[in-house]
Amino acid sequence: MVRVKSGILTKKKHRKVLKLAKGYWMTRHKQFKKAKEAVLHAGEYAFSGRKRKKRDFRRLWITRLNTAVRELGLKYSQFIKMLKDKKIEIDRKILSQIAVEYPQIFKKIFEKVSVEK
């Protein structure tokens, strides 16, 4: 029976992992075992980071909205409640962008919501 040598496949697998670990610190980009471990951890952090990013942006939008609405004399929660009561469906991302880039338009939206209590 012929002996199967797997050196080519092993080298290919090692090269793939070491390529992913490029730029890592100390032996983590040179030694396969360390690189493999580092790449696995990096994958876990990347996964949780993608979830974290969504939370962080939502917090940012809410903070920006709260600041803009407080300048006009209302609280964020009251403003959102009024939007829902008026059935105005603009999400927080767009509202915060309008508040930062176009304060006059945001003021008109605010007046539309708060005038007819």
N, C-alpha and C positions, 0 to 999 in steps of 0.2 A: 504494500500500500504506500502511496506517495504521501510524503509529509507536507502539510500545508503551512507555509510560512506567512504570518500575518503582519510582518513588519511594515508593509506598504500602508495597510489600513490603519495601523496604530499611529504611524507617523502622520497620516492625513488627519486623524482625530486630534492628535496633539497640536498640529499646526492650526486647526480650526479654533481650539480653545485658546491657544497662545495669541492668536489674532484678536480674539475678543478681549483678551486681557492686556492689550497694547496700551501703554501709558500708565499702567498700574505701578505701584511703588515697590521698591526693593525686589525681592525674589518673586513677587506675585506676577510679574510679567516675563519671568525667565523659566521658572520651574513648573512643570506640568501640574503636579499635585497641588501646589499653592495656587496656581493660576485657575485651576478647575474650581477650587473652593471659593476663590474670590469672584469668579464669574457667576457661580450659583448665588452667592450673597447679593451680588449686584442686581441679578434678575429679580430677587425678592424685593429689594429696595425700589427698583424701577416699577414693579407692580403696585406696591403700596403708594409710591410717589404719584402715580397716575390718578389714584383715588384721592390722595391728599390735595392735589392741584385743584380739583373741582371744589373741594371745601374751601380752600384758601381764596379762590376767586369769588365765590359767593359771599364770603365774609367781607372781602374788599368792596364789592358792589353795595352791600348793605351799609357799610361804614360811610361810603361816599354819599349814598342817598340820605342817610341820617344827617350828615353834615349839611347837605344842601337844604333839606326840609327844615332843620332847626333854624337855619338863617331866615326862613320864611315864617317861623313861629309855630311850628308843629312838631310832633314826634314821629319817628319813622313808622312805628306800629299803627298809629292813628292814620297816617297817610296811606299805608297799604290797605287798611280797612276801608277807607273812603274809596280807593281805587276799585276794590272788589264790589262795594255797594253800587258804584256807578257802572259796573261791568266794563271797566276799561282794562283790557288785557294787554299790558305792556310788561315784559319781563324785567327783572331787576338789572340785568346786564345792559339793556338798551336804555332804561331810565337813568342809570348811573352815568352812562356815556353821554347822554343828553345833558345831564346836570353839570358835567365837567366841561364839555366842549361848547354847548349852546345854552348858557344859563337863562337867556331870555325866553327861549322856547320852553324850558323846564318850568319857568315861572308861569307861563300861560297854562301849561298842563296842571300845575298846582292850583291856579285860580279856578280852572274848570272843575276840579274836584272839590275844592273847599268852599266855593261860593254857595252852592245849593245844598246846604246841610240838611 
